[in-house]
Amino acid sequence: MKTQKNSNISKFYKRTIQERQTLIQDWSNLENDQIKSLNNSGLEIEDANHMIENVVGRYSLPFGIATNFKINSKDYLIPMVVEEPSVVAACSYAGKLFRDTGGFTAHSDAPIMVGQIQIVDVDNVKATQDILHNNRDKIVAKANEIGGSIIKRGGGAVDIEVRVFSNTSIGDMVILHLLYDTRDAMGANAVNTAVEYIAPYIEEITNKKVNLRILSNLTDKRKAYAEGTVHQENLKTDNLSGEEVVDAIVEAGIFAEVDPYRATTHNKGIMNGIDAVLIATGNDWRAVEAGAHAYAARSGTYSSLTKWTKDENGNLHGRIEMPLAVGIVGGATRVHKNAQIALQILDVSTAQELAEIAVTVGLAQNFAAIRALATDGIQHGHMRMHARQLAVAAGADAFHVASIAQQMIKEKNIRLERAKELVIAYREGANNE
Ligand code: MEV
């Protein structure tokens, strides 16, 4: 019988990098070579050269692990690649609080993407619409003539939709949507291949000109949802009762629901978590960003992607819903060793499971941010990491980074100049020992 893993790892942050690596290695049966890869960029220069054009090198970011997550009764350690301090710590903290009520629940839609075909110079919209609808089965079958592995895995085109834009500045326009099940791939390539392939056929049956053929990143048929609860008493601070913090978080949520200026920052906090998971797993985070923000504006006013309420027991309840098109096969995951490691750590078996994890991390990250904002303020936690970064930038050796950072925090003087002075002072101190 498989023993249930427990992601609630005490003081993970206090361990050395090597100790954390050993823990991760045991968690996901990583090979020694994979640990070596984590110490490097995970990408061979030759592979990098095949990924994009004009390559001159590689570029590394920190790969961290958020602990404590339980989603749909399964424990996860969450790989996060991000340059911003506090994101991973905040996420782990949130994971812990939600865990106390049984963890998060999440679900997701089937992986249906939309490929768009723009038909222009349409003189009779109704006739064009009818032709497309009448040829639905043929269009779907035609699209499935092309597209390798996704079709083999049971995916492919499943349906069409026809949309009309009348009286645009270029006249009437009909847009054909090809609905395409991409299974465990994000599917951009498959969808783009399919719409390009069927475009001549669409021109032939409609006798109209096709212009663009491309997927839509507003993947609102492929959404992911998560929710969870935090006990009121787990929210109390030195100065505020749990009830006051619940109310303050609900107020913060409403602020983001009604004000696009706040919603933008609120959603940015959500994407701090989601993007970090997407980058770690080699996914196209710009695609998800684009879809998230378009979805956040679907009512006509840009708004929050989450909803925070007080439940009947006075506890805090959070919910998130957004388009989330990700893959666990193809794309960068194929060549990037550290992306493969991230997927191995997550132990996901489908793209839907990955989307459910990512959306949950978004909810957790949002909770951590607005809890901090509604209580101590965000700078409190940020400053510690910022001070450490300045100490490193000032040339502190690994031995002295923490002490120099601590000294600057004590002095409330967190500046590069001060860090440089302290580096010199510590060096002189060390030389005189
Ligand atoms: C910072 O990267 C993210 C926050 O601004 C998000 C928020 O304001 O909710 C803290």
Residues whose N, C-alpha, C, O or C-beta is under 5 A from the ligand:
A	BS01	MEV	T265 H266 G269 A369 I370 I378
